[in-house]
C-alpha cells in the first residue's frame, strides 16, 4: 500500500476489556463521494493518494492501513434517561490514531463499517443520507468555530442497506480528538471495575487534561475540566440555534467536542421549545433543555468517578457536588457573553442580561428567524433596520427594543463588525440538507451537496451570489423531523 499513515494507537494498548479487536467488513464496490483534502493535509496524510481508489478502499473498510489495529470501543450510556450497561461501537471502528501536523493526536473512526459484537441485532451498516448529513453539519460546525468531530470522507459501498426501504449504503470516516465518552466511564463503573476506571481516567488525563496530573486531586481536576468544556460547548450550540437531538451520555465526549450528528438540526424560527428529532417524543433534548440535560449527563460522569475522587463516599460526594456546582455559572457566563457579542457588545455589563432576554422573548413571540434576525441586526446597528424589522410580524416589537439597544451600542467601538463576526449568514438549514441528501440518494447527483458544503465553509461572509442558501424554508419546504438512520 502506497499511502502511509503516521500513527500511534494508544487506545489499543489499554487492556482487552476496553474494546474488541475487529477488522471492518469489506463491501462490494467502494466509491469515494466526499473527501476532505484540507483536513487530510492537516492530519499529515497523503491527500493526493487518498483522493483516489486507494482512499475509497480505506474509507469503505476494504483496505486496512499497514499496522492499524481496528477495534470496537466498549461503553455504556443513558439513552433518553434509561441506562444501558453495554452499548459500544455497534456499527463503527476506531481504525488509527494519527499525529497531525500540529502535533495533536486524533482518532480516525469508520462509521457504518459492519457488525460488531456490540451491534445488538443491528446490521452494522449506515445509509448514505445520514452520513452526508453528518459530513455537512460537522464541517459547518467546524467553520462556525464550534468544537466538533470532523468528516474526513464518505465512501459509498455499492450495497443496499434495508431501513424502511432499501437505501444506498455508505461509510463515514470521522476524525475526533478522541472517542472517549461519559458512557465510557459508566461502562466500568457499572461493572465495579475500579482498576479499569482508573486506567481510563489516567488515559483521559494524559490525552485531554495533562495539567490535571499535577493537581492535588487529578480526578477532580479531570471532572472539572470536562464540566468547563461542556458548559462552553452547550452555550455555543445555543448561540447558533443548534439542537443536538440525542444528548445521551454515550454522545457526550470528554474532549468537549460535539459528536454524533444523527437527528440534529438548526432552528429556523426562534422557539426555545423546538424539537426536531423524530425519536425525542417528550422533548427531553429540546433547544432550551440542552443546558439542563448536559448538567444531568455530567452528574452521571461524576457518579462514575466517585470511587476515584476520595476513599470515603461522603467525601467523594462533596467533591463531586462542588465540581458540578461550577457548571451553571460557567454556562451562564458563556451564554450571555456570546449573546452580548451577537448584539454588538464586546464587554458585557450586568444590565445587558435583561436586554438580551428581552430580545429573545420578542423573537419567540414574533416567530422571528433566529439566524437572519441576528445577522440583520449588524445592518441595523449601521442604520439600516429594514432586514431586521422584516423578521418580525409586528416590526414595532423590534423598534421598541432597539431604542435601548442603540443607546447601549453608543458605548461600543465597532459593534457592526463584531456582530458580523459573531452571527453567521449561513447555517445548514434543514430543507437544504434534505434537498442535498435527496439528490444524492435518489438521483446520484452530488452537486447540491457540494454546493452546500462550499457555501457553509464560509459562513460569516455575505456571499450575495448564494443568497438563496440563507433563506428560510417556504412552508412546503419545512422539515419538521430529522432521523438518526439506524
C-alpha positions as CSV (number, residue, x, y, z in Angstrom):
1,X,0.0,0.0,0.0
2,X,1.5,3.4,-1.0
3,X,-0.4,5.5,1.5
4,X,1.4,5.8,4.8
5,X,-0.5,6.7,8.0
6,X,1.7,8.0,10.7
7,X,0.0,6.8,13.8
8,X,0.4,5.7,17.4
9,X,-2.5,3.6,18.6
10,X,-2.5,4.4,22.2
11,X,-6.1,3.2,23.0
12,X,-5.2,-0.2,21.6
13,X,-2.6,-0.6,24.3
14,X,-5.2,-0.5,27.0
15,X,-6.3,-3.9,28.4
16,X,-8.5,-6.1,26.3
17,X,-11.7,-5.4,28.2
18,X,-11.7,-1.8,26.8
19,X,-12.6,-2.9,23.3
20,X,-13.0,-5.8,20.9
21,X,-10.5,-6.1,18.1
22,X,-12.2,-6.4,14.7
23,X,-11.4,-5.6,11.1
24,X,-14.1,-3.7,9.1
25,X,-16.2,-5.9,6.9
26,X,-15.4,-5.5,3.2
27,X,-18.1,-4.0,0.8
28,X,-18.9,-4.7,-2.8
29,X,-17.9,-1.5,-4.7
30,X,-16.2,1.3,-2.7
31,X,-16.7,4.8,-4.2
32,X,-15.5,8.0,-2.7
33,X,-18.2,10.7,-2.8
34,X,-16.6,13.1,-0.4
35,X,-13.0,13.7,0.6
36,X,-11.8,16.5,2.9
37,X,-8.4,17.1,1.4
38,X,-7.5,20.1,3.6
39,X,-8.3,18.1,6.7
40,X,-6.2,15.2,5.4
41,X,-3.3,17.5,4.8
42,X,-3.7,18.9,8.4
43,X,-3.6,15.3,9.7
44,X,-0.3,14.7,7.9
45,X,-1.9,12.3,5.4
46,X,-1.1,11.9,1.7
47,X,-4.2,13.7,0.4
48,X,-3.4,13.1,-3.3
49,X,-3.1,9.3,-2.8
50,X,-6.3,9.1,-0.6
51,X,-8.4,11.0,-3.1
52,X,-8.4,8.1,-5.5
53,X,-9.3,4.4,-5.5
54,X,-6.9,3.6,-2.6
55,X,-8.7,6.1,-0.4
56,X,-12.1,4.7,-1.3
57,X,-10.9,1.3,-0.3
58,X,-9.5,2.5,3.0
59,X,-12.5,4.7,3.9
60,X,-15.0,2.0,3.0
61,X,-13.2,-0.6,5.1
62,X,-11.9,-2.8,2.3
63,X,-8.2,-1.9,2.9
64,X,-6.8,-1.6,6.4
65,X,-3.6,0.6,6.6
66,X,-0.5,-1.3,7.5
67,X,0.0,-1.6,11.2
68,X,-3.5,-0.3,12.0
69,X,-5.3,-2.0,14.9
70,X,-9.1,-1.6,14.3
71,X,-11.2,-2.0,17.3
72,X,-14.8,-1.5,18.6
73,X,-14.8,0.5,21.8
74,X,-16.8,-0.5,24.8
75,X,-19.1,1.9,26.6
76,X,-22.4,2.2,28.3
77,X,-24.9,5.1,28.4
78,X,-28.1,6.6,29.5
79,X,-30.3,6.8,26.4
80,X,-33.3,9.2,26.9
81,X,-32.9,8.6,30.7
82,X,-32.7,4.8,30.6
83,X,-29.4,3.1,31.4
84,X,-27.9,0.5,29.1
85,X,-24.8,-1.1,30.8
86,X,-23.4,-2.4,27.5
87,X,-23.6,-0.4,24.3
88,X,-20.3,0.0,22.5
89,X,-19.5,0.6,18.8
90,X,-22.2,-1.3,17.1
91,X,-21.5,0.0,13.6
92,X,-18.2,1.7,13.9
93,X,-14.5,1.0,14.5
94,X,-11.5,3.1,15.7
95,X,-9.0,2.4,12.9
96,X,-6.0,4.5,13.8
97,X,-4.8,7.4,15.9
98,X,-2.7,9.9,13.9
99,X,-0.4,12.7,15.0
100,X,-1.3,15.8,12.9
101,X,1.0,18.5,11.6
102,X,0.1,20.5,14.7
103,X,1.4,17.7,17.0
104,X,-2.1,16.8,18.2
105,X,-3.4,13.2,18.4
106,X,-6.7,12.4,16.7
107,X,-8.7,9.3,16.1
108,X,-9.9,8.2,12.6
109,X,-13.1,6.3,13.0
110,X,-15.2,4.4,10.4
111,X,-18.9,4.7,10.9
112,X,-21.0,2.1,9.1
113,X,-18.2,-0.4,8.8
114,X,-20.2,-3.6,9.6
115,X,-21.5,-5.6,12.5
116,X,-19.5,-5.9,15.8
117,X,-20.2,-7.8,19.0
118,X,-21.9,-4.6,20.2
119,X,-24.4,-4.4,17.4
120,X,-27.3,-5.7,19.5
121,X,-29.1,-7.1,16.5
122,X,-28.3,-4.3,14.1
123,X,-26.8,-4.7,10.7
124,X,-23.7,-2.6,11.5
125,X,-24.2,-0.5,8.3
126,X,-25.0,3.1,7.6
127,X,-27.0,4.6,4.7
128,X,-25.8,7.4,2.5
129,X,-28.2,10.2,3.7
130,X,-27.3,10.3,7.4
131,X,-23.6,10.1,6.5
132,X,-23.9,13.0,4.2
133,X,-25.9,14.8,6.9
134,X,-23.0,14.3,9.4
135,X,-20.5,15.5,6.9
136,X,-22.5,18.6,6.1
137,X,-23.2,19.6,9.7
138,X,-20.0,18.6,11.3
139,X,-18.0,20.6,8.7
140,X,-20.4,23.5,9.1
141,X,-19.9,23.4,12.9
142,X,-16.1,23.5,12.4
143,X,-16.4,26.5,10.1
144,X,-18.7,28.2,12.7
145,X,-16.0,27.7,15.4
146,X,-17.8,25.1,17.4
147,X,-15.7,22.2,18.9
148,X,-16.7,19.2,16.9
149,X,-15.7,15.9,15.3
150,X,-14.8,16.3,11.6
151,X,-15.7,14.5,8.4
152,X,-12.7,13.2,6.6
153,X,-14.5,11.2,3.9
154,X,-17.7,9.5,2.8
155,X,-17.5,6.3,0.7
156,X,-20.4,4.6,-0.8
157,X,-20.4,0.8,-0.5
158,X,-22.2,-0.3,-3.7
159,X,-24.6,-2.2,-1.4
160,X,-28.1,-1.6,-0.4
161,X,-29.0,-1.2,3.3
162,X,-32.5,-2.1,4.4
163,X,-34.3,0.5,6.6
164,X,-37.9,1.4,5.8
165,X,-36.8,0.6,2.2
166,X,-33.5,-0.4,0.5
167,X,-31.2,2.6,0.6
168,X,-27.6,3.1,-0.7
169,X,-25.0,2.2,1.9
170,X,-22.1,4.4,2.9
171,X,-19.3,4.7,5.4
172,X,-18.2,7.9,7.1
173,X,-14.6,8.5,8.1
174,X,-14.8,10.6,11.3
175,X,-12.0,12.5,13.0
176,X,-12.1,13.3,16.7
177,X,-9.7,14.4,19.5
178,X,-10.9,11.1,21.0
179,X,-14.0,9.0,21.2
180,X,-13.9,8.7,25.0
181,X,-17.4,9.4,26.3
182,X,-19.2,9.8,29.6
183,X,-20.6,6.4,28.8
184,X,-17.0,5.0,28.6
185,X,-16.7,5.7,32.4
186,X,-20.2,4.4,33.1
187,X,-19.3,1.1,31.4
188,X,-16.6,0.3,34.0
189,X,-18.4,1.9,36.9
190,X,-21.4,-0.4,36.2
191,X,-19.1,-3.4,36.4
192,X,-17.5,-2.1,39.6
193,X,-14.2,-2.4,37.7
194,X,-12.2,0.2,39.7
195,X,-8.9,-0.8,38.1
196,X,-10.2,-0.2,34.6
197,X,-11.9,3.0,35.7
198,X,-8.6,4.4,37.0
199,X,-6.8,3.3,33.8
200,X,-9.4,5.1,31.7
201,X,-9.2,8.2,33.8
202,X,-5.4,8.3,33.7
203,X,-5.6,7.8,29.9
204,X,-8.1,10.7,29.6
205,X,-6.0,13.0,31.7
206,X,-2.9,12.3,29.7
207,X,-4.8,12.9,26.4
208,X,-7.1,15.8,27.3
209,X,-6.1,17.3,30.7
210,X,-2.3,16.8,31.2
211,X,-2.3,19.7,33.7
212,X,-4.7,17.7,35.9
213,X,-2.0,15.1,36.5
214,X,-0.2,17.7,38.6
215,X,-3.3,18.7,40.6
216,X,-3.8,17.9,44.2
217,X,-6.6,15.6,43.2
218,X,-6.2,14.7,39.5
219,X,-9.6,13.1,39.1
220,X,-11.5,16.1,40.5
221,X,-9.4,18.2,38.1
222,X,-10.4,15.8,35.2
223,X,-14.1,16.1,36.1
224,X,-13.8,19.9,36.4
225,X,-12.2,20.1,33.0
226,X,-14.9,18.2,31.3
227,X,-17.6,20.3,33.1
228,X,-15.9,23.5,31.9
229,X,-15.6,22.3,28.3
230,X,-19.2,21.2,28.2
231,X,-20.5,24.4,29.7
232,X,-18.9,26.4,26.9
233,X,-19.9,23.9,24.2
234,X,-23.6,23.9,25.1
235,X,-23.6,27.7,25.2
236,X,-22.1,27.8,21.8
237,X,-24.8,25.5,20.5
238,X,-27.4,27.9,21.7
239,X,-25.7,30.9,20.1
240,X,-26.2,29.3,16.7
241,X,-29.6,27.7,17.2
242,X,-28.3,24.2,17.1
243,X,-30.3,21.3,18.6
244,X,-28.4,18.0,19.1
245,X,-31.4,15.9,19.3
246,X,-29.9,12.8,21.1
247,X,-27.8,14.1,24.0
248,X,-27.4,10.7,25.6
249,X,-24.4,10.1,27.9
250,X,-22.8,7.9,25.2
251,X,-22.9,11.0,22.9
252,X,-21.1,13.4,25.3
253,X,-17.3,13.5,24.8
254,X,-14.7,14.0,27.4
255,X,-12.8,16.2,24.9
256,X,-15.7,18.7,24.7
257,X,-16.3,18.1,21.0
258,X,-19.8,17.8,19.5
259,X,-20.3,14.2,18.4
260,X,-22.9,12.1,16.7
261,X,-24.9,14.2,14.2
262,X,-28.0,11.9,14.0
263,X,-31.3,13.6,14.4
264,X,-29.7,17.1,14.9
265,X,-30.9,20.3,13.3
266,X,-30.7,24.1,13.3
267,X,-33.8,26.2,14.2
268,X,-35.4,28.4,11.6
269,X,-37.9,30.5,13.6
270,X,-36.8,31.0,17.2
271,X,-38.7,28.9,19.7
272,X,-36.9,27.6,22.8
273,X,-39.2,24.6,22.9
274,X,-38.2,23.4,19.4
275,X,-37.7,19.7,19.0
276,X,-36.7,18.4,15.5
277,X,-35.6,14.8,16.5
278,X,-38.0,12.1,15.4
279,X,-37.1,10.0,18.4
280,X,-37.4,12.7,21.1
281,X,-41.1,12.3,21.7
282,X,-41.1,14.1,25.1
283,X,-38.9,17.0,24.2
284,X,-36.1,15.9,26.6
285,X,-33.5,17.4,24.3
286,X,-35.4,20.4,23.1
287,X,-33.3,23.5,22.3
288,X,-33.8,25.2,25.7
289,X,-33.4,21.9,27.6
290,X,-29.9,21.3,26.4
291,X,-28.0,23.0,29.3
292,X,-30.1,21.2,31.9
293,X,-29.5,17.8,30.2
294,X,-25.8,18.5,29.9
295,X,-25.6,19.0,33.6
296,X,-27.6,15.8,34.1
297,X,-25.1,13.9,31.9
298,X,-22.2,15.4,33.8
299,X,-23.7,14.3,37.1
300,X,-23.7,10.7,35.7
301,X,-20.0,11.2,34.9
302,X,-19.4,12.4,38.5
303,X,-21.2,9.3,39.8
304,X,-19.0,7.0,37.7
305,X,-15.9,8.8,39.0
306,X,-16.8,8.7,42.7
307,X,-14.5,5.8,43.6
308,X,-11.6,7.8,42.3
309,X,-12.4,11.2,43.9
310,X,-11.9,10.1,47.5
311,X,-11.7,6.9,49.6
312,X,-14.8,7.8,51.7
313,X,-18.1,8.0,49.8
314,X,-19.2,11.1,51.7
315,X,-16.1,13.0,50.9
316,X,-16.3,11.9,47.2
317,X,-19.9,13.1,47.0
318,X,-18.9,16.5,48.4
319,X,-16.1,16.9,45.9
320,X,-18.4,15.8,43.0
321,X,-21.2,18.2,44.1
322,X,-18.7,21.1,44.3
323,X,-17.4,20.4,40.8
324,X,-20.9,20.1,39.4
325,X,-21.8,23.4,41.1
326,X,-19.4,25.1,38.6
327,X,-21.5,24.2,35.6
328,X,-24.4,26.7,35.9
329,X,-22.3,29.8,36.4
330,X,-19.8,28.7,33.7
331,X,-22.6,28.1,31.3
332,X,-24.5,31.3,32.1
333,X,-21.3,33.4,31.7
334,X,-20.5,31.8,28.3
335,X,-24.2,32.0,27.2
336,X,-24.7,35.7,28.0
337,X,-21.2,36.7,26.8
338,X,-21.9,35.0,23.5
339,X,-25.3,36.6,23.1
340,X,-23.8,40.0,24.1
341,X,-21.4,39.7,21.2
342,X,-24.2,38.7,18.9
343,X,-25.9,42.1,19.6
344,X,-22.6,44.0,19.3
345,X,-21.4,44.2,22.9
346,X,-17.8,43.3,23.4
347,X,-17.6,43.5,27.2
348,X,-20.9,42.6,28.9
349,X,-22.3,44.6,31.8
350,X,-24.8,43.3,34.3
351,X,-27.7,45.2,32.8
352,X,-27.1,43.6,29.4
353,X,-28.6,40.4,30.5
354,X,-32.1,41.9,30.5
355,X,-31.5,43.4,27.1
356,X,-30.6,40.0,25.7
357,X,-33.5,38.2,27.4
358,X,-36.0,40.9,26.2
359,X,-34.9,40.4,22.5
360,X,-35.1,36.7,22.7
361,X,-38.6,36.9,24.2
362,X,-39.8,39.2,21.5
363,X,-38.2,36.9,18.8
364,X,-40.1,33.9,20.2
365,X,-43.4,35.8,20.4
366,X,-43.0,37.0,16.8
367,X,-41.6,33.8,15.3
368,X,-38.5,35.7,14.1
369,X,-35.9,33.7,12.1
370,X,-33.1,33.1,14.5
371,X,-30.1,33.3,12.1
372,X,-31.5,36.1,9.9
373,X,-32.5,38.3,12.8
374,X,-29.1,38.4,14.4
375,X,-27.3,38.8,11.1
376,X,-29.6,41.6,10.1
377,X,-29.0,43.4,13.4
378,X,-25.5,44.2,12.2
379,X,-27.0,46.3,9.4
380,X,-29.5,47.8,11.9
381,X,-26.5,48.9,14.0
382,X,-25.2,50.8,11.0
383,X,-28.6,52.5,10.5
384,X,-30.4,50.1,8.1
385,X,-33.0,48.2,10.2
386,X,-35.2,47.1,7.2
387,X,-34.0,43.5,7.1
388,X,-34.2,43.1,10.9
389,X,-37.7,44.5,11.1
390,X,-38.8,42.2,8.3
391,X,-38.2,39.2,10.6
392,X,-41.0,40.4,12.9
393,X,-44.7,40.0,12.3
394,X,-45.0,43.3,14.1
395,X,-41.9,45.4,13.4
396,X,-42.8,47.6,16.3
397,X,-41.7,44.8,18.6
398,X,-38.2,45.3,17.4
399,X,-38.4,49.0,17.2
400,X,-39.3,49.5,20.9
401,X,-36.4,47.1,21.9
402,X,-33.9,48.8,19.6
403,X,-34.2,52.1,21.4
404,X,-32.4,50.8,24.5
405,X,-30.1,48.7,22.3
406,X,-28.8,51.6,20.3
407,X,-28.2,53.6,23.4
408,X,-26.1,50.7,24.7
409,X,-24.2,50.4,21.5
410,X,-23.1,54.1,21.8
411,X,-20.5,52.8,24.3
412,X,-19.0,50.2,21.8
413,X,-16.2,50.9,19.4
414,X,-17.3,48.9,16.3
415,X,-20.5,46.9,17.1
416,X,-21.4,46.1,13.5
417,X,-18.0,44.5,12.8
418,X,-18.3,42.4,16.0
419,X,-21.8,41.3,15.0
420,X,-20.8,40.2,11.5
421,X,-18.0,38.1,13.1
422,X,-20.4,36.6,15.7
423,X,-23.5,35.9,13.6
424,X,-23.3,33.6,10.6
425,X,-25.1,34.4,7.4
426,X,-25.3,30.7,6.5
427,X,-26.2,27.7,8.6
428,X,-27.1,24.1,7.4
429,X,-30.8,24.8,7.1
430,X,-32.8,21.6,7.3
431,X,-34.5,21.9,4.0
432,X,-31.2,22.5,2.2
433,X,-29.6,19.5,3.9
434,X,-32.6,17.4,3.0
435,X,-32.6,18.5,-0.6
436,X,-28.9,17.7,-0.9
437,X,-29.5,14.2,0.5
438,X,-32.5,13.6,-1.7
439,X,-30.5,14.5,-4.8
440,X,-27.6,12.2,-3.8
441,X,-29.8,9.2,-2.8
442,X,-32.5,9.4,-5.4
443,X,-30.5,10.7,-8.5
444,X,-26.9,10.0,-7.6
445,X,-26.4,13.8,-8.0
446,X,-23.9,15.2,-5.6
447,X,-23.9,18.7,-7.0
448,X,-26.3,20.2,-4.4
449,X,-24.3,18.5,-1.6
450,X,-21.0,20.0,-3.0
451,X,-22.6,23.5,-3.5
452,X,-23.9,23.5,0.1
453,X,-20.6,22.4,1.5
454,X,-18.8,25.2,-0.3
455,X,-21.2,27.9,1.0
456,X,-21.1,26.6,4.5
457,X,-17.3,26.6,4.6
458,X,-17.5,30.5,4.7
459,X,-20.5,31.1,7.0
460,X,-19.6,34.6,8.1
461,X,-19.2,36.0,4.6
462,X,-22.2,37.6,2.8
463,X,-21.8,35.6,-0.5
464,X,-24.6,37.5,-2.3
465,X,-24.4,35.1,-5.2
466,X,-25.6,32.4,-2.8
467,X,-28.3,34.4,-1.1
468,X,-30.8,31.5,-1.6
469,X,-28.8,29.4,0.8
470,X,-29.5,31.9,3.6
471,X,-33.3,32.0,3.1
472,X,-35.6,30.1,5.5
473,X,-37.8,27.4,4.0
474,X,-41.0,28.0,2.3
475,X,-44.0,26.4,4.1
476,X,-43.9,23.4,1.8
477,X,-40.1,23.0,2.3
478,X,-40.2,22.9,6.1
479,X,-38.5,19.8,7.7
480,X,-40.2,19.1,11.0
481,X,-38.3,15.9,12.0
482,X,-34.8,14.5,11.4
483,X,-33.8,10.9,11.8
484,X,-30.8,9.0,13.1
485,X,-30.6,6.5,10.3
486,X,-30.1,3.4,12.4
